[in-house]
Amino acid sequence: MGRDDLLHIPVLRFGREYRSMDLKDVSAYRDGEVLAQVSQANAGMVRRDVRKLQRAGSGLDELSSADLIRICAEAAELFLQAELPVNEEGQTQSVDEYVAALSATSGLPHNMCRRNMEKIAVVLRGMRGILSGLMRGLDPALLETGVGLAGGSPISYARTGRNLSVILPSNSPGVNSIWIPALALRTPVVLKPGREEPWTPLRIVRALIAAGCPADAFGFYPTDHEGAGNLLELCDRSLLFGDEGTTARYAADDRIQIHGPGRSKVFMGSDVIDQWPDHLDVLVSSILDNGGRSCINASAIFVPRHAKEIAAAIAERIGAVAPTDADDPDARLSAFANPKYAEFIDQSIDSGLKSGGATDVTAGVRTGPRRQLVDGATYLAPTLVHCESLDHPLANTEYMFPFASVVQVPEEQLPDAAGPSLVVTAITRDASLRERVLASPLIDRLNLGPVPTSHVEWDQPHEGNLFEFLYERRAIQTAEGW
């Protein structure tokens, strides 16, 4: 394929498509084949467009909430099944082409690409229930006028965010599910895609437009660090995905919702710990689902006793999982698009083990080293460490592959000793421990009982409530007769 025939991914400037003179290649990580050229938006363009957006309205305001919910449902089927336009030059992408491209640049095997597609479709299809959860049962129609009734009394909400920028990662397409409800909440979105993963946000946008969503509700800006910073500075509200190095400087900005490392965990209570084999499937799924790439994968399991036995049993299960071909329907591991990142993680784990007080229990189970090169792709084999103390550097560390620690922690120290957690699965019927985890401000999402940390019900806020992020309730009184 010649350069002129390459797929072109444009900038979308709120209803206008733009081909830049600055084109960046998106390449397959295995062989370097260029799969597409992506138009780049420079920081000046980002600034100009966002300032215009602040003064402009959006076609979303002309649609009813019922219309927006219907559009989302229709978009779900288009996203899953249709050949959708990539640009206005006539280039399109089928579902199979999308999956192949996503796998080739992100490292996800085909089966995980399709599972993430289904997660996104579930959100689009189930938008009515998701809005009900986010809005705590309020009728979304009240957003059309700003006024409604709750329990027979007037209620009013005002926008705090006229637009939402989203700085996306490349690790897992499922994270796009988090911003999608903003459209049904009548809020234009400005998307900055991950460098290796422009495919999913663009496909969602094309599906929504094809289903009837106004094109001027979307900005799609592949841009550099300065451009991303401008989005965070100028947009009313933002979602920022990234590691702690990326997100730390914005942690105190209440206009920006941070989606960083999850450090999700499983707690097991003394009342159930002797029956731990009954919950082994939950522990394994929490670590291994989605190739261990998600912030909702468990990175630590805290138990009051039997730590070594539990670690050995988990290691036996996950240590046997090996890299396979990307199109293997049973593939359970993802490759690293950036081999240097895998090398850094591997060295970090080895450094932590050499400091003493921790053992790689999977080392005796897996075949070969932790870091493996298979058919031109770099993988990290699942790793389970037993840490003798919660103070060990590997005891509460998150990596972008199936990695977790098992640590023996006195039950009375939980949940405070565990630190902040995106998800905690608390397997216990003990009233005292349940009360503490329910009261803890350190836990964003709580599963009571044997539910994998990786299981998501989308009618519950994933990490922060998007409705409450974009709207705030205000007091309202109505004079008699008015």
Secondary structure, DSSP 8 states (H G I E B T S, - for coil): --GGGSEEE-EEESS-EE--S-EEEEE-TTT--EEEEEE---HHHHHHHHHHHHH---GGGGS-HHHHHHHHHHHHHHHHH--EESSTTS-EE-HHHHHHHHHHHH---HHHHHHHHHHHHHHHHTHHHHHHHHTTT--TTHHHHSEEEETTEEEEEEES-S-EEEE--SS-GGGGGGTTHHHHTT--EEEE-BTTB-HHHHHHHHHHHHTT--GGGEEE----HHHHHHHHHHSSEEEEE--HHHHGGGTT-TTEEEE----EEEEE-TTTGGGGGGGHHHHHHHHHGGGG-STTSEEEEEESS-HHHHHHHHHHHHTT-----TT-TT-----BSSHHHHHHHHHHHHHHHHTSSEEEGGGGTSSS-SEEEETTEEEE--EEEEES-TTSTTTT---SSSEEEEEE--GGGTTGGG--EEEEEEE---HHHHHHHHH-TTEEEEEESS--TT---TTS-SSS-HHHHHEEEE-----TT-
